[in-house]
Amino acid sequence: MSEHTHPEDLKLLVRFLRSLRDWGQTELAAAAGVDSSSISHYETGKTVPPRRTVERIAAAVGVPMSLVDACLLPAIVAARAATASSGSDSEDLTQAAAELDQALSGMGRSAMAAFLATLDEEEREP
């Protein structure tokens, strides 16, 4: 994540990270040690989260920043670029994020939970 990361990408990233644990905004805020209104502002695009806050959110849900930087953000950037090149607007991208979240609600969410559990175990091993 660089200082040039598009605010729309960060908005979707925060929403996606929260959805991985199936948490509400209040639960994520408590786990990350930030105010719940801040989470709301990040997800609506009113405020752009600083890198340190994104790191805290990622840590709260158990996702390493290396995964965020190497995989999640590039996927979000690519999706936004694809919707932009097709003449779609940010509402279409928001809809795509909602569809991704819905897909994760089923089989995908259990696979992601298993992945996060594996990461949790690896962190505990010396």
N, C-alpha and C positions, 0 to 999 in steps of 0.2 A: 504494500500500500504506500503510495507516494503522496506528496502534497498536491499532486495534480489529479488524484483520483476524483472522478466525477461525483458530485453530490448524489445524483440519482443512484449510482452504483452502491454507495454507502447506505442509502436508505433501504435498498433491497437486501443488502448484506445483513443489516441488523434484523430485519424482518425474518430472513431466512435462518439466521443463527437461532433466533428465538423459537422458530418453528421446529428446529431439530429436537428440542426438549419438550415440545408441546406445552410451552409455558405461556402465560399471559404476560403483559408488559410489566405488571407489578412483580411477578415472580422473577423475571429476568433482572429487573432493577435491583431487587433485594440481593440476588446472587452476585451481581456485578458490582454492588456497592455504589449505585448511582440512583438519582431521583427518578421515580416512575414517569414524571412529566418529561424528563429528558428523553427517555426511551420513546415516548409518544412523539416528541418533536423530531427525533432522528428518523422514525418510520414515516412521518408525514413530509419530511424534507424541510421542515421549518428551521432546523438546526443541523449542521454537519458535525458529526462526532469527531473529536480529535483522535489521532492514532492511539494514544494511551487508553482512551475509553473503549475503542474497538478491541484493543488487546484485553481489557478487563472483561468485556462481553464475551469474547471468544474463549477466554479462560473459564468463565462462569459456566459455559455450556460444554466445556471439555474439548474444544477444537484448537489445535496448535495454530499459532499465527503463520507458521510456515505453510500449512494447508490453506489458510485464508489467502495468503499472498500468491501461492503457486497454483491453486486450483479454483477456489471459490470466486475470488474477484475476477480472474480472467474469464471465467464462464459467464459471470454477470455482464462484464464488459462486452463479450461476444454477443450475448443475447440482446443487449441494448443496441449494439451496432447493427445486428440483423433486423431488428424492428425499425431502426432508423432508415436503413437502406430500402426497406420494403414500403416506406412511406407511412408506417405506423407511428403512433404517438406514444407518449409515456404511459398512457392509460392501458395500451395493449401490453406493454412490458409489465405493468402492475398486475394485469390479468394473468399474464404468463407466470408471474411469481406466485399468484394465488393458486393457479393450477398445479404448479410444482409442489406447493405446500399441501394441496389436497392429495396429490399422488403419494407424498410422503406419509400421509395419514394411514395408509394401508400397509402393504407389504414393505414399502420403502422405509417407513419409519422404524420398523423392527430391525431391518438390516442396518440402518444408521445407528440405532441404539446398541446393536452388537458391536459395531465398529467403534463407537465411543467407549464402550466397556473395555474393549481391547486396548484402546489408548490409555484409559484409566489404569489398567493393570500394568502396562509398560512403564508408566510414570512411577509406579510404586516399587518396581524392581530396581535394585541398585546397579 
